[in-house]
């Protein structure tokens, strides 16, 4: 497989035909690596089980390790979750777009291949203009773990992604160096008391304050 590299910049954004090509790849079940404010993600259509399988294969990742769905706007939650508690709305208002992943009951349309066989789904809205432009163009939730081989450092530039995944994925969106360099905070919203499952940039105290 020839991995194509396209570019996004804060000044000029995407070339329109390249963004359309990225959309086509996702819709046809292919994989596109893209920048977020934390690390680069390895994206595939989160509602296609075959796309999820391709993500696991490219990363060398166990298929029982759930994938995070990335969305570009709040309204997309309605189609992929069974219930969104009031507390989640407050956290989204405070931290979305941003490096916070929330776990909800999943809707039937989300395949078990995406969720690692669980009845819950992890969702976040990244705070990166290029990522949001890409996600809103694609219009489906994009499953995206970090764009590296399992066990390797999380990638903070397109060169890191190419080093790990060249020839294994369809496209890399080069958005330059990303800022945070480690993954989002994950919080489980399915319990009466929300539970932090993975510490990250959004701290426990920041969540408590909300």
PyMOL commands that set and color helices and strands:
alter all, ss='L'
color gray80, all
select helices_A, chain A and resi 16-27+49-59+74-80+86-95+112-115+129-138+158-165+204-209
alter helices_A, ss='H'
color red, helices_A
select strands_A, chain A and resi 4-7+32-35+40-45+68-70+81-83+100-106+120-124+142-146+171-174+185-188+195-198
alter strands_A, ss='S'
color yellow, strands_A
deselect
rebuild
show_as cartoon
